[in-house]
């Protein structure tokens, strides 16, 4: 069967996929090519996007080390270059989150790699970053994590990687292989399960964070077999490196859904119009329900890095070279 299916056939496949058990490992069908509009191109490894109160978009470029801006008229401009950023295949200037109190504090948070660690910093645009969390393990090339998002509780969440050392994921004293939850100063958020910054552990390389109500879900890059979509509860252990995908161990929480790494390799995650949208470094965007069932859309854009529900009511789709808006259908 050809790679590009008709929409009607894709709909039938998608309906079948919705009946599949959540833990099944299968490559989902391609749903088809939908309406999507380019708003910026010629970008240098765009990685993460968030929005200022006036509706303009800020985004990071991993390799150029720049924060850049798209105003409401669509004009693209440079904001600043972040000093001290180390760039490798997966390292660089990664996550970005605008303070939910930006109108009062004018603060933006970034996640980036240095020569010795990964770290979270806060800054006012145009000013030097002030590190608030340091010592997140970095690998020589890979497993840096990097996603930042404010949760519905007002605290900052960060997805980290194991720094190419699986033991970090099980070590609750390490910041690697974790979901972190902190306040605006970088201190552990109240109610964290271990009285530390750690919210959940046993992760390999967390790439996406999104919520349904107060329930957190993440996307995570696995090793050579499967990638994961996980429902995150405070204090739970998600099994890496003992387990990749589901396993029979009562001490670990199994993923909601897995896919072969050849079809997924997930990145950013958004919840938009009652569906999850998961970026895929193998191309396209996964449109999923809370059980992980669904298929790919926006396949014509190739490799996707981030998905964000914008204040303009549109889904923002980030690829390394361009940014698009879409309606999620």
C-alpha positions as CSV (number, residue, x, y, z in Angstrom):
1,X,0.0,0.0,0.0
2,X,1.4,3.5,-0.8
3,X,2.6,5.6,2.0
4,X,0.1,8.4,1.3
5,X,-3.4,7.0,1.8
6,X,-6.6,8.6,0.9
7,X,-8.4,10.4,3.7
8,X,-11.4,8.1,3.7
9,X,-9.2,5.0,4.0
10,X,-7.2,6.8,6.8
11,X,-10.4,7.4,8.6
12,X,-11.2,3.7,8.7
13,X,-7.7,2.9,10.0
14,X,-8.1,5.6,12.6
15,X,-11.4,4.2,13.8
16,X,-9.8,0.8,14.1
17,X,-6.9,2.3,16.0
18,X,-9.3,3.7,18.6
19,X,-10.3,0.2,19.5
20,X,-6.8,-0.9,20.1
21,X,-5.6,-1.5,23.7
22,X,-3.6,1.3,25.1
23,X,-0.4,-0.8,25.7
24,X,-0.3,-2.2,22.2
25,X,2.9,-1.5,20.3
26,X,2.1,-0.7,16.6
27,X,2.9,1.8,14.0
28,X,-0.2,4.0,13.6
29,X,-1.6,4.7,10.1
30,X,-1.1,8.0,8.5
31,X,-4.3,10.0,8.8
32,X,-3.5,12.2,5.8
33,X,-2.4,15.7,4.8
34,X,-4.5,18.4,6.4
35,X,-4.7,22.2,6.2
36,X,-1.6,23.9,7.7
37,X,-0.1,27.3,7.1
38,X,3.5,28.4,7.4
39,X,4.2,31.5,9.5
40,X,8.0,31.4,9.6
41,X,10.8,29.6,7.7
42,X,14.6,29.5,7.2
43,X,15.0,28.6,10.9
44,X,18.1,27.1,12.6
45,X,16.8,24.1,14.5
46,X,13.7,25.7,16.1
47,X,12.9,23.8,19.3
48,X,10.3,25.3,21.5
49,X,7.6,28.0,21.3
50,X,5.5,30.0,23.9
51,X,3.5,33.2,23.8
52,X,3.7,36.7,25.3
53,X,0.5,38.3,26.6
54,X,0.2,40.4,23.4
55,X,-0.1,37.2,21.4
56,X,3.3,37.3,19.8
57,X,5.3,34.1,19.8
58,X,8.8,33.5,21.3
59,X,10.8,30.5,20.2
60,X,14.2,29.0,20.7
61,X,16.7,27.9,18.0
62,X,18.8,25.1,19.4
63,X,21.9,25.6,17.2
64,X,21.9,29.4,16.8
65,X,21.4,29.8,20.6
66,X,18.9,32.5,19.9
67,X,15.5,33.5,21.3
68,X,13.5,34.8,18.4
69,X,10.1,36.4,18.0
70,X,7.1,36.3,15.6
71,X,4.9,39.3,16.2
72,X,1.1,39.3,15.6
73,X,1.7,40.7,12.1
74,X,4.0,37.7,11.3
75,X,7.2,39.7,11.4
76,X,10.3,37.6,12.5
77,X,13.0,39.2,14.6
78,X,15.9,38.2,16.9
79,X,15.5,38.9,20.6
80,X,18.9,37.8,21.9
81,X,21.6,35.1,21.8
82,X,22.1,33.2,25.1
83,X,25.8,33.0,26.2
84,X,27.5,29.8,27.3
85,X,25.3,27.4,25.4
86,X,27.0,24.2,24.2
87,X,25.6,22.7,21.0
88,X,25.8,18.9,20.1
89,X,23.4,16.7,18.1
90,X,20.7,17.0,20.9
91,X,22.2,19.8,23.1
92,X,21.8,23.5,22.8
93,X,19.2,26.1,23.6
94,X,16.1,24.0,24.2
95,X,12.9,24.7,26.2
96,X,11.2,28.0,26.7
97,X,8.3,29.0,29.0
98,X,6.8,32.4,29.5
99,X,5.9,33.2,33.1
100,X,2.1,33.0,33.6
101,X,2.6,36.3,35.6
102,X,4.5,37.9,32.7
103,X,2.4,41.1,32.9
104,X,3.9,41.6,36.3
105,X,7.3,40.0,36.2
106,X,8.3,40.2,32.5
107,X,10.1,36.8,33.0
108,X,10.9,34.1,30.6
109,X,12.4,30.7,31.5
110,X,14.8,28.7,29.3
111,X,16.5,25.3,29.4
112,X,19.9,25.0,27.9
113,X,23.1,22.9,27.8
114,X,26.5,24.2,29.0
115,X,29.8,22.5,28.7
116,X,29.2,20.8,32.1
117,X,25.4,20.4,32.6
118,X,21.9,21.2,31.5
119,X,20.3,24.1,33.4
120,X,17.2,26.2,33.8
121,X,17.5,29.9,33.9
122,X,15.1,32.9,34.1
123,X,15.6,36.2,32.3
124,X,13.9,39.4,31.2
125,X,14.1,39.7,27.5
126,X,17.4,41.3,26.4
127,X,19.1,40.7,29.7
128,X,21.5,38.0,30.9
129,X,19.9,34.7,32.1
130,X,20.0,33.9,35.9
131,X,20.4,30.1,36.5
132,X,17.8,28.7,38.9
133,X,18.4,25.0,38.5
134,X,21.9,23.6,37.6
135,X,23.5,20.2,37.6
136,X,21.0,18.4,35.3
137,X,23.2,15.7,33.7
138,X,24.2,16.1,30.1
139,X,25.5,13.4,27.8
140,X,28.3,13.8,25.4
141,X,25.7,14.1,22.6
142,X,22.3,12.8,23.7
143,X,19.6,12.5,26.3
144,X,19.3,16.1,27.4
145,X,15.5,16.3,27.8
146,X,14.8,20.0,27.7
147,X,11.0,20.7,27.7
148,X,9.7,23.4,30.0
149,X,6.0,24.2,30.7
150,X,4.0,25.8,33.4
151,X,1.4,23.5,34.8
152,X,-2.2,24.4,35.7
153,X,-1.0,24.6,39.3
154,X,1.2,27.5,38.4
155,X,4.5,25.7,38.9
156,X,7.3,25.1,36.3
157,X,7.7,21.5,35.1
158,X,10.9,20.3,33.3
159,X,11.5,17.1,31.4
160,X,15.1,15.9,31.7
161,X,17.1,13.1,30.1
162,X,19.4,10.6,31.8
163,X,22.5,12.2,30.3
164,X,23.4,8.8,28.6
165,X,23.7,7.2,32.1
166,X,20.6,5.1,32.9
167,X,21.5,4.9,36.6
168,X,20.7,8.6,36.9
169,X,17.0,7.8,36.1
170,X,16.7,5.6,39.2
171,X,18.7,7.8,41.5
172,X,16.3,10.2,43.2
173,X,19.2,12.4,44.2
174,X,20.0,13.0,40.5
175,X,18.1,15.5,38.4
176,X,18.6,13.3,35.3
177,X,15.8,11.1,33.9
178,X,13.1,12.9,35.7
179,X,10.1,15.2,35.6
180,X,11.0,18.2,37.8
181,X,8.5,20.6,39.4
182,X,9.8,23.9,40.8
183,X,8.7,27.4,41.7
184,X,9.9,30.5,39.9
185,X,13.0,30.6,42.0
186,X,14.0,27.0,41.1
187,X,13.2,25.7,44.6
188,X,11.2,22.5,45.0
189,X,7.5,23.2,44.5
190,X,5.3,22.6,47.6
191,X,3.9,19.1,47.8
192,X,6.6,17.4,45.7
193,X,6.8,13.7,46.7
194,X,10.4,13.5,47.9
195,X,10.8,17.1,49.3
196,X,13.1,17.8,46.3
197,X,12.7,19.0,42.8
198,X,11.8,15.5,41.6
199,X,8.2,14.9,40.6
200,X,8.6,11.5,38.8
201,X,11.5,9.3,37.9
202,X,12.7,6.3,35.9
203,X,12.6,8.2,32.6
204,X,15.1,8.0,29.7
205,X,14.6,11.2,27.8
206,X,11.5,13.3,28.4
207,X,10.5,15.5,25.5
208,X,6.9,16.6,25.8
209,X,4.6,17.8,28.7
210,X,0.8,18.4,28.5
211,X,-2.2,18.2,30.8
212,X,-5.8,17.2,30.8
213,X,-7.1,19.3,33.6
214,X,-4.6,18.6,36.4
215,X,-3.4,15.3,35.0
216,X,0.1,15.4,33.4
217,X,1.1,13.3,30.4
218,X,4.5,13.2,28.8
219,X,6.1,11.9,25.6
220,X,9.4,10.2,26.0
221,X,12.1,8.9,23.6
222,X,13.0,5.2,24.2
223,X,16.1,3.2,23.2
224,X,16.2,1.1,20.0
225,X,12.8,-0.7,20.6
226,X,9.9,1.6,21.7
227,X,9.0,5.2,22.5
228,X,6.5,6.0,25.3
229,X,3.4,8.1,26.1
230,X,3.1,8.2,29.9
231,X,0.5,9.3,32.4
232,X,2.4,10.9,35.2
233,X,1.6,10.7,38.9
234,X,3.7,12.3,41.6
235,X,6.4,10.0,43.0
236,X,5.9,7.2,40.5
237,X,8.8,5.2,39.0
238,X,8.5,4.7,35.2
239,X,11.1,1.9,35.0
240,X,14.0,3.0,32.9
241,X,16.6,1.5,32.6
242,X,15.2,-1.8,33.8
243,X,12.3,-1.5,31.5
244,X,11.7,0.0,28.1
245,X,8.0,-0.1,27.4
246,X,5.6,-2.2,29.6
247,X,7.1,-4.8,31.9
248,X,5.9,-7.1,34.7
249,X,7.2,-5.2,37.7
250,X,4.8,-3.9,40.4
251,X,7.3,-1.2,41.4
252,X,7.1,0.5,38.0
253,X,4.3,2.3,36.2
254,X,3.8,1.1,32.6
255,X,3.3,3.5,29.7
256,X,-0.1,4.3,28.4
257,X,1.1,3.6,24.8
258,X,4.3,2.7,23.0
259,X,5.3,2.9,19.4
260,X,8.4,1.6,17.5
261,X,11.2,4.1,17.5
262,X,11.3,3.8,13.7
263,X,7.8,5.5,13.5
264,X,7.7,7.9,16.5
265,X,10.8,9.3,18.3
266,X,8.5,11.8,20.0
267,X,9.2,15.4,20.9
268,X,6.8,18.2,22.1
269,X,3.3,17.5,23.2
270,X,0.1,19.6,23.4
271,X,-3.5,19.1,24.4
272,X,-5.7,21.0,22.0
273,X,-9.4,20.6,21.1
274,X,-9.8,17.5,23.3
275,X,-6.9,15.6,21.6
276,X,-3.2,15.3,22.2
277,X,-0.8,16.4,19.5
278,X,2.6,14.8,19.7
279,X,5.5,16.0,17.5
280,X,7.5,13.2,15.8
281,X,11.1,13.3,14.8
282,X,10.3,10.6,12.4
283,X,7.9,12.9,10.6
284,X,4.4,14.3,11.0
285,X,2.3,14.9,14.1
286,X,0.4,12.2,16.1
287,X,-3.2,13.1,16.9
288,X,-4.1,10.9,19.9
289,X,-6.7,10.3,22.6
290,X,-5.8,9.8,26.3
291,X,-5.2,6.1,25.6
292,X,-2.6,6.9,22.9
293,X,-4.8,5.7,20.1
294,X,-4.8,7.6,16.8
295,X,-2.5,8.3,13.8
296,X,-0.4,10.8,12.0
297,X,-1.4,14.1,10.4
298,X,0.7,17.0,8.9
299,X,3.1,14.5,7.4
300,X,4.1,16.9,4.6
301,X,6.1,18.9,7.1
302,X,8.5,16.1,7.8
303,X,10.3,16.1,11.2
304,X,8.3,18.0,13.9
305,X,9.8,19.3,17.1
306,X,7.0,21.0,19.2
307,X,3.3,21.3,19.3
308,X,1.6,24.1,21.3
309,X,-2.0,25.4,21.6
310,X,-1.7,29.1,20.9
311,X,-3.7,31.9,22.4
312,X,-5.0,32.6,18.9
313,X,-7.0,29.4,19.0
314,X,-4.6,27.6,16.6
315,X,-2.3,24.7,17.0
316,X,1.3,25.8,16.5
317,X,3.5,23.1,14.8
318,X,7.3,23.6,15.1
319,X,9.7,21.9,12.7
320,X,13.5,22.5,12.7
321,X,13.3,24.8,9.8
322,X,9.8,26.3,10.0
323,X,6.8,27.1,12.2
324,X,3.2,26.5,11.1
325,X,-0.3,27.1,12.4
326,X,-3.2,24.6,11.9
327,X,-6.6,23.8,13.2
328,X,-5.8,20.3,14.4
329,X,-8.2,18.5,12.1
